[in-house]
Amino acid sequence: MANVLIWSSYSERNKIPEFKPKSKLASKLPEPFQKYRCTHLDGLHAPNVNLYVENLLIKYEEALLEAQIVDFELIVKRSMQLVERESYVRKALAAKFPWFLVDEYQDIALALHRMVKVLTRTTEMKLFAIGDINQCIYGFSGANPDYLNELCSMSEQYGKHIELVENFRSRRKILQAASIIAPNPIPLEPKRIDNEGVVKIYNSESYNSDVLLQILGVITARAGILPKDIMILHSRRKGCQEIANRIQRSELNISCFNSAQDLFDYRRPLLDWMGKLMSWSEVRGENAAIRFNDLCVHWQILLKTSGYSFDDAYSIEQRTLLFNTLYDSQSHINNAYSWLQFVSERLNLIQLLIFYRQSYPDEVVEYDKLAKALSTLGPLSGLSISEVQDHVHRKNQVYVGTLHSSKGQETTAVIIADVEELNVNNQSDKEKLDQNQRLFYVGITRAKNQVYIIHKGHCPLVNQLLEGLNHPTVI
């Protein structure tokens, strides 16, 4: 198979090898400053330069380098400069990678877009890009739908772009609502035609009780939808916390998973693997939903990352070691921390993770968070591995999270609360208006069967949806 250079705009942020950890200051920088860094890459020669912010940026990046620290934005900026200025770098990349594959193109910032263009314009490297401009919701990090639109307009260089219009997730009414809200409507064709789906809009100001709890009670009791198949979305983390508290105080007896309070990111491959090890270990593989062969895949990745040869990583000895470790670990399943210590010692995980950290630092950070949470003084101290899996795999819990966090997920029913939070005070701010439209679009399209929208009165996005629907259901 030919070599291919792949950039996934989401996951590759966590796969920068051989650099010192990010500056701890980076996550605390004001959002406008971070966005400026991602959209003004040519210093004083950049268009619309802000001299005050530019001087701050120069001082900040100088301070990083003096401290021998580099953060993600500086890595990408220096990489872009290297690719644009040095022809031998471009030739070397093109020689090794004849194809450049970019997933989620709408999420990349200007530096990566410029690298794509210069590599495909000055070399024989071919481009295959996938994206959806209606799902461009990371404007705070410099993402802009114009970059994907620019590629689509360059048919002489890249060929005619192909629109994928068949949707295999959502019912017809949900796709109809999504097309009304989308800033760039695409007539999506539903492949699931067994029923029309449900889109209902509620004005909570017309009720004396909590509409969200009413909806939750009805769809779980009458419609028979399990809590794990329900997603409640809000535009703010604080709003997620308020919703989780209301559910917990209610008489519904429904447990919820608040993603805004995550102790660790269970979606990381390393954490996901640990959760699967727990599941398999609990029943020693009997009637387990996870096959032992699937557990071996990430085990082999750990070994190869640590310098094991292909033959050693895939050897029967290593498979046997993993099997025996999990089989023998059942005596520790009533205490997850004891189980983790046992498995870690038998598999020599501490040593393996030293090497794994070089390529996947953020994954090991999440593993460390898990270990800390399970330890004697941690918030999950004393839990069994079955109880921990409720935190890792969200067993039969309603998912409560932000609209941003929902991207890439899907579920049977979606409740979008307090949509008026997406209102924009300045109606001339088209960038913000479009951004919030796309955010609303992403929330709607997470649903397979049912969407419930709650607002408190004046909300232009809800009005737009009502005007577009032929027979809107307003409750």
C-alpha positions as CSV (number, residue, x, y, z in Angstrom):
1,M,0.0,0.0,0.0
2,A,1.3,3.4,-0.9
3,N,2.3,5.8,1.9
4,V,-0.3,8.3,2.8
5,L,0.0,11.4,4.9
6,I,-3.2,11.7,7.0
7,W,-4.2,14.6,9.2
8,S,-7.3,14.2,11.4
9,S,-7.9,17.7,12.7
10,Y,-9.3,16.4,16.0
11,S,-7.2,13.4,17.0
12,E,-3.9,14.5,15.7
13,R,-3.8,17.4,18.2
14,N,-3.0,14.6,20.7
15,K,-0.2,12.9,18.7
16,I,2.7,15.3,18.6
17,P,5.8,13.3,19.5
18,E,9.1,14.4,21.0
19,F,8.0,17.8,22.3
20,K,7.9,19.0,25.8
21,P,4.5,19.3,27.4
22,K,2.3,22.3,26.5
23,S,2.6,25.4,28.5
24,K,0.2,25.3,31.4
25,L,-0.7,28.9,30.5
26,A,-2.0,28.0,27.1
27,S,-5.4,26.8,28.3
28,K,-5.9,30.0,30.3
29,L,-5.2,32.4,27.5
30,P,-8.2,34.6,26.5
31,E,-10.2,33.0,23.7
32,P,-9.9,36.1,21.4
33,F,-6.1,36.0,21.8
34,Q,-6.0,32.3,20.9
35,K,-8.2,32.9,17.9
36,Y,-5.9,35.8,16.8
37,R,-2.9,33.4,17.0
38,C,-4.6,31.0,14.7
39,T,-5.8,33.5,12.1
40,H,-2.8,35.9,11.9
41,L,0.2,34.0,10.9
42,D,2.4,36.5,9.1
43,G,3.2,38.9,11.9
44,L,3.1,42.6,11.0
45,H,2.5,41.6,7.4
46,A,-0.8,39.9,8.1
47,P,-4.0,41.5,6.9
48,N,-6.0,43.3,9.6
49,V,-3.1,43.2,12.0
50,N,-3.7,44.5,15.5
51,L,-0.4,46.0,16.6
52,Y,-1.2,45.8,20.3
53,V,-2.2,42.1,20.1
54,E,0.7,41.4,17.8
55,N,3.2,42.7,20.3
56,L,1.6,40.6,23.0
57,L,1.8,37.5,20.7
58,I,5.5,38.1,20.0
59,K,6.3,38.4,23.7
60,Y,4.3,35.3,24.5
61,E,5.9,33.1,22.0
62,E,9.4,34.4,22.9
63,A,8.6,33.5,26.5
64,L,7.6,30.0,25.5
65,L,10.8,29.4,23.6
66,E,13.0,30.9,26.3
67,A,11.5,28.4,28.7
68,Q,12.0,25.6,26.2
69,I,8.3,25.1,25.9
70,V,6.2,24.8,22.8
71,D,2.4,24.6,22.6
72,F,0.2,23.2,19.8
73,E,-0.4,26.5,18.0
74,L,3.3,27.3,17.8
75,I,4.1,23.8,16.6
76,V,1.6,24.2,13.7
77,K,2.8,27.7,12.9
78,R,6.5,26.7,12.7
79,S,5.5,23.7,10.6
80,M,3.6,25.9,8.2
81,Q,6.6,28.2,7.9
82,L,8.9,25.3,7.3
83,V,6.7,23.8,4.5
84,E,6.1,27.2,2.8
85,R,9.8,28.4,2.9
86,E,11.8,25.2,2.3
87,S,11.3,23.4,-1.1
88,Y,13.3,20.4,0.1
89,V,10.8,19.8,2.9
90,R,8.0,19.8,0.4
91,K,9.8,17.4,-1.9
92,A,10.7,15.1,0.9
93,L,7.1,14.9,2.1
94,A,5.7,14.4,-1.4
95,A,8.3,11.6,-2.1
96,K,7.1,9.7,1.0
97,F,3.4,10.6,0.9
98,P,1.9,10.7,-2.6
99,W,-1.6,11.1,-1.0
100,F,-2.7,13.7,1.5
101,L,-5.9,12.6,3.3
102,V,-7.7,15.2,5.6
103,D,-10.7,14.2,7.7
104,E,-13.1,16.8,9.2
105,Y,-11.6,19.5,7.0
106,Q,-14.1,22.1,8.3
107,D,-12.3,21.9,11.7
108,I,-8.8,22.9,10.6
109,A,-7.4,26.3,11.1
110,L,-5.6,28.6,8.6
111,A,-2.0,27.2,9.1
112,L,-3.0,23.7,8.1
113,H,-5.1,25.0,5.2
114,R,-2.1,26.8,3.9
115,M,0.1,23.7,4.3
116,V,-2.5,21.7,2.3
117,K,-2.5,24.3,-0.5
118,V,1.2,24.7,-0.8
119,L,1.9,20.9,-0.8
120,T,-0.7,20.2,-3.4
121,R,0.2,23.2,-5.5
122,T,4.0,22.8,-5.6
123,T,4.3,19.0,-5.6
124,E,2.7,16.0,-7.1
125,M,0.9,15.2,-3.8
126,K,-2.8,14.4,-4.3
127,L,-5.5,15.5,-1.9
128,F,-8.5,13.6,-0.6
129,A,-10.5,15.8,1.9
130,I,-13.7,15.1,3.7
131,G,-15.8,17.7,5.6
132,D,-19.1,19.3,6.3
133,I,-19.1,23.1,6.4
134,N,-22.4,23.0,8.4
135,Q,-20.5,21.3,11.2
136,C,-17.8,24.0,11.5
137,I,-18.3,24.8,15.2
138,Y,-14.7,25.4,16.4
139,G,-14.4,29.0,15.3
140,F,-12.6,29.8,18.6
141,S,-9.7,27.7,17.5
142,G,-9.5,29.3,14.0
143,A,-11.7,26.9,12.1
144,N,-13.5,28.6,9.2
145,P,-15.9,27.0,6.6
146,D,-14.3,29.2,3.9
147,Y,-11.3,27.0,3.8
148,L,-13.3,23.9,2.6
149,N,-15.4,26.1,0.3
150,E,-12.2,27.3,-1.3
151,L,-11.1,23.8,-2.1
152,C,-14.5,23.0,-3.5
153,S,-14.2,26.0,-5.9
154,M,-10.8,24.9,-7.2
155,S,-12.1,22.1,-9.4
156,E,-9.3,22.6,-12.0
157,Q,-6.8,21.5,-9.4
158,Y,-8.7,19.1,-7.2
159,G,-11.5,17.9,-9.4
160,K,-15.2,18.3,-8.9
161,H,-16.2,17.9,-5.3
162,I,-18.8,15.2,-4.5
163,E,-21.8,16.0,-2.2
164,L,-22.9,13.1,0.0
165,V,-26.7,13.5,0.3
166,E,-27.7,10.1,1.7
167,N,-28.2,10.1,5.5
168,F,-28.2,6.8,7.3
169,R,-28.8,8.1,10.8
170,S,-31.8,10.4,11.1
171,R,-35.5,10.2,10.1
172,R,-37.1,12.5,7.6
173,K,-38.5,15.2,9.9
174,I,-35.2,15.6,11.7
175,L,-33.4,16.1,8.4
176,Q,-36.0,18.6,7.3
177,A,-35.4,20.6,10.5
178,A,-31.7,20.4,10.0
179,S,-31.9,21.7,6.4
180,I,-33.9,24.7,7.6
181,I,-31.3,25.6,10.3
182,A,-28.2,24.9,8.2
183,P,-26.4,28.0,7.0
184,N,-25.6,26.1,3.8
185,P,-28.6,23.8,3.2
186,I,-28.0,20.4,1.6
187,P,-31.1,18.3,0.7
188,L,-30.2,15.2,2.7
189,E,-32.1,12.0,1.8
190,P,-33.1,9.7,4.6
191,K,-32.2,6.1,4.2
192,R,-34.3,5.2,7.3
193,I,-37.9,5.3,6.1
194,D,-39.6,3.1,8.6
195,N,-41.2,6.2,10.2
196,E,-41.1,10.0,9.9
197,G,-39.4,10.8,13.2
198,V,-40.4,13.5,15.7
199,V,-39.5,17.2,16.0
200,K,-41.3,19.0,18.9
201,I,-40.7,22.6,20.1
202,Y,-41.6,23.7,23.6
203,N,-41.9,27.2,25.0
204,S,-41.1,26.6,28.6
205,E,-42.5,30.0,29.7
206,S,-46.0,28.5,29.0
207,Y,-45.6,25.9,31.7
208,N,-45.8,25.9,35.5
209,S,-43.6,22.8,35.8
210,D,-40.2,21.8,34.5
211,V,-40.7,21.0,30.8
212,L,-37.4,19.2,30.4
213,L,-38.3,16.8,33.2
214,Q,-41.7,16.2,31.7
215,I,-40.2,15.3,28.4
216,L,-37.7,13.0,30.0
217,G,-40.4,11.3,32.0
218,V,-42.7,10.8,29.0
219,I,-40.1,9.4,26.6
220,T,-38.6,7.0,29.1
221,A,-42.0,5.8,30.5
222,R,-44.3,5.9,27.5
223,A,-42.0,5.7,24.6
224,G,-39.8,3.1,26.2
225,I,-36.5,4.9,25.3
226,L,-33.7,3.9,27.7
227,P,-31.8,6.6,29.5
228,K,-28.6,5.6,27.7
229,D,-30.3,6.4,24.4
230,I,-31.1,10.0,25.4
231,M,-28.9,13.0,25.0
232,I,-29.6,16.4,26.7
233,L,-27.6,19.3,25.2
234,H,-26.9,22.9,26.3
235,S,-24.7,25.6,24.9
236,R,-22.9,26.2,28.2
237,R,-21.1,23.9,30.7
238,K,-22.9,25.7,33.6
239,G,-26.2,24.9,32.0
240,C,-25.2,21.2,31.8
241,Q,-24.5,21.3,35.6
242,E,-27.9,22.9,36.3
243,I,-29.7,20.3,34.2
244,A,-27.9,17.4,35.9
245,N,-28.8,18.8,39.3
246,R,-32.5,19.1,38.4
247,I,-32.6,15.5,37.2
248,Q,-30.9,14.2,40.3
249,R,-33.3,16.1,42.5
250,S,-36.4,14.9,40.6
251,E,-38.5,11.9,41.3
252,L,-37.7,10.3,37.9
253,N,-35.1,8.0,39.4
254,I,-32.9,8.5,36.3
255,S,-29.2,8.6,36.5
256,C,-27.3,11.1,34.3
257,F,-23.7,11.3,33.0
258,N,-22.6,15.0,33.1
259,S,-19.7,15.2,30.5
260,A,-18.8,18.7,31.9
261,Q,-17.8,17.0,35.1
262,D,-15.8,14.2,33.6
263,L,-13.0,13.0,35.8
264,F,-11.2,11.7,32.8
265,D,-11.8,11.4,29.0
266,Y,-13.1,7.8,28.6
267,R,-13.2,8.3,24.8
268,R,-9.4,8.2,24.5
269,P,-8.3,4.8,23.0
270,L,-6.1,4.0,26.0
271,L,-9.0,4.7,28.5
272,D,-11.5,2.8,26.2
273,W,-9.1,-0.2,26.2
274,M,-8.9,-0.1,30.0
275,G,-12.7,-0.1,30.2
276,K,-12.9,-3.1,27.9
277,L,-10.3,-4.9,30.0
278,M,-12.4,-4.4,33.1
279,S,-15.5,-5.7,31.3
280,W,-13.7,-8.9,30.1
281,S,-12.0,-9.4,33.4
282,E,-15.2,-9.3,35.4
283,V,-16.7,-12.3,33.7
284,R,-13.4,-13.9,32.5
285,G,-14.6,-13.7,29.0
286,E,-17.8,-15.7,29.5
287,N,-20.7,-14.0,27.6
288,A,-18.6,-10.9,27.3
289,A,-19.6,-8.4,24.7
290,I,-15.9,-7.9,23.9
291,R,-13.8,-10.5,22.1
292,F,-10.4,-11.3,23.5
293,N,-8.9,-10.7,20.0
294,D,-10.2,-7.1,20.1
295,L,-8.4,-6.5,23.5
296,C,-5.1,-7.7,21.8
297,V,-5.2,-4.9,19.3
298,H,-4.4,-2.0,21.6
299,W,-2.1,-4.3,23.7
300,Q,0.0,-4.8,20.5
301,I,0.0,-1.1,19.9
302,L,1.5,-0.5,23.4
303,L,4.1,-3.1,22.8
304,K,5.2,-1.8,19.3
305,T,5.3,1.8,20.6
306,S,7.7,0.6,23.3
307,G,10.1,-0.9,20.8
308,Y,8.9,-4.5,20.5
309,S,9.3,-6.0,17.0
310,F,6.3,-6.9,15.0
311,D,6.8,-10.6,15.7
312,D,7.3,-10.1,19.4
313,A,4.2,-7.8,19.8
314,Y,2.0,-10.3,18.0
315,S,3.5,-13.4,19.6
316,I,1.5,-16.1,21.4
317,E,3.6,-15.3,24.5
318,Q,2.2,-11.8,24.7
319,R,-1.3,-12.9,24.1
320,T,-1.0,-15.5,26.8
321,L,0.4,-12.9,29.2
322,L,-2.6,-10.7,28.6
323,F,-5.1,-13.5,28.9
324,N,-3.6,-14.9,32.1
325,T,-3.4,-11.5,33.6
326,L,-7.1,-10.8,33.0
327,Y,-8.1,-14.2,34.1
328,D,-6.2,-14.0,37.4
329,S,-7.4,-10.4,38.0
330,Q,-10.9,-11.5,38.9
331,S,-9.9,-11.8,42.6
332,H,-9.5,-7.9,42.5
333,I,-12.8,-7.0,40.7
334,N,-14.4,-5.7,43.9
335,N,-11.8,-2.9,44.2
336,A,-11.0,-1.2,40.9
337,Y,-7.8,0.4,42.3
338,S,-6.5,-3.0,43.4
339,W,-7.4,-4.4,40.0
340,L,-5.6,-1.6,38.2
341,Q,-2.5,-2.1,40.3
342,F,-2.5,-5.9,39.7
343,V,-3.0,-5.5,36.0
344,S,-0.4,-2.7,35.7
345,E,2.2,-4.8,37.5
346,R,1.6,-8.0,35.6
347,L,1.7,-6.2,32.2
348,N,4.5,-3.8,33.2
349,L,2.2,-0.9,32.1
350,I,4.2,1.7,33.9
351,Q,7.3,1.0,31.8
352,L,5.3,0.7,28.6
353,L,3.5,4.0,29.2
354,I,6.8,5.8,29.4
355,F,7.4,5.1,25.7
356,Y,3.7,5.4,24.8
357,R,3.6,8.9,26.4
358,Q,6.1,10.1,23.8
359,S,3.6,9.6,21.0
360,Y,0.3,9.9,22.8
361,P,1.0,12.2,25.8
362,D,-2.6,13.3,26.3
363,E,-3.8,9.6,26.5
364,V,-1.4,8.9,29.3
365,V,-2.5,12.0,31.1
366,E,-6.1,10.6,31.1
367,Y,-4.8,7.3,32.3
368,D,-3.1,9.1,35.2
369,K,-6.4,10.9,36.0
370,L,-8.1,7.5,36.1
371,A,-5.5,6.0,38.5
372,K,-5.7,9.1,40.7
373,A,-9.5,9.0,40.8
374,L,-9.4,5.3,41.8
375,S,-6.7,5.8,44.5
376,T,-7.4,5.9,48.2
377,L,-8.1,9.6,48.3
378,G,-9.7,9.8,44.9
379,P,-13.4,10.4,44.2
380,L,-13.9,6.9,42.9
381,S,-12.0,5.2,45.8
382,G,-13.4,1.8,46.9
383,L,-15.6,1.3,43.8
384,S,-15.7,-2.1,42.1
385,I,-14.7,-2.4,38.4
386,S,-18.4,-2.8,37.6
387,E,-19.2,0.5,39.2
388,V,-16.3,2.2,37.5
389,Q,-17.5,1.1,34.2
390,D,-20.6,3.2,34.8
391,H,-18.3,6.2,34.7
392,V,-16.2,4.9,31.8
393,H,-19.0,3.5,29.5
394,R,-22.0,5.5,30.8
395,K,-24.2,2.5,31.5
396,N,-27.9,3.4,31.0
397,Q,-27.4,7.0,32.0
398,V,-28.8,10.1,30.2
399,Y,-25.9,12.0,28.6
400,V,-25.8,15.7,29.6
401,G,-23.3,17.7,27.7
402,T,-22.6,20.8,25.6
403,L,-23.5,21.2,22.0
404,H,-19.8,21.3,21.2
405,S,-19.2,18.0,23.0
406,S,-21.9,16.2,21.1
407,K,-20.2,16.4,17.7
408,G,-19.4,13.0,16.4
409,Q,-22.0,11.3,18.6
410,E,-25.5,9.9,17.9
411,T,-28.4,8.7,19.9
412,T,-32.1,7.8,19.7
413,A,-33.5,11.0,21.2
414,V,-32.0,14.5,21.7
415,I,-33.3,17.3,24.0
416,I,-31.8,20.7,23.3
417,A,-32.4,23.0,26.2
418,D,-32.4,26.8,26.5
419,V,-31.9,27.4,22.8
420,E,-32.2,31.2,23.5
421,E,-28.7,31.0,24.9
422,L,-27.7,30.9,21.2
423,N,-29.2,34.3,20.6
424,V,-26.7,36.9,19.3
425,N,-27.1,40.5,20.6
426,N,-25.5,42.1,17.6
427,Q,-27.5,40.9,14.6
428,S,-24.9,42.4,12.2
429,D,-22.3,39.9,13.6
430,K,-22.8,37.4,10.7
431,E,-19.8,35.2,11.8
432,K,-21.4,34.6,15.3
433,L,-24.8,34.1,13.8
434,D,-23.6,31.5,11.4
435,Q,-21.5,29.8,14.1
436,N,-24.5,29.5,16.4
437,Q,-26.7,28.2,13.5
438,R,-24.1,25.5,12.9
439,L,-24.0,24.6,16.6
440,F,-27.8,24.2,16.6
441,Y,-27.6,22.1,13.4
442,V,-25.0,19.8,15.0
443,G,-27.3,19.3,18.0
444,I,-30.3,18.4,15.9
445,T,-28.5,16.0,13.7
446,R,-27.2,13.9,16.6
447,A,-30.7,12.4,16.8
448,K,-31.9,9.2,15.0
449,N,-35.6,9.3,15.9
450,Q,-36.7,12.2,18.1
451,V,-35.7,15.9,18.7
452,Y,-37.2,18.0,21.5
453,I,-36.3,21.7,21.5
454,I,-36.9,23.9,24.6
455,H,-36.7,27.7,24.6
456,K,-38.0,30.6,26.8
457,G,-39.6,32.9,24.4
458,H,-37.8,35.2,21.9
459,C,-35.4,33.0,19.9
460,P,-34.6,33.7,16.2
461,L,-33.3,30.2,15.6
462,V,-36.6,28.7,16.8
463,N,-38.6,31.2,14.7
464,Q,-36.5,30.2,11.7
465,L,-37.3,26.6,12.3
466,L,-41.0,27.2,12.8
467,E,-41.3,29.3,9.6
468,G,-39.5,26.6,7.6
469,L,-41.6,23.6,8.8
470,N,-44.8,23.1,6.9
471,H,-46.7,21.8,9.9
472,P,-44.7,22.6,13.0
473,T,-45.5,20.9,16.2
474,V,-45.4,23.7,18.9
475,I,-46.4,22.7,22.5
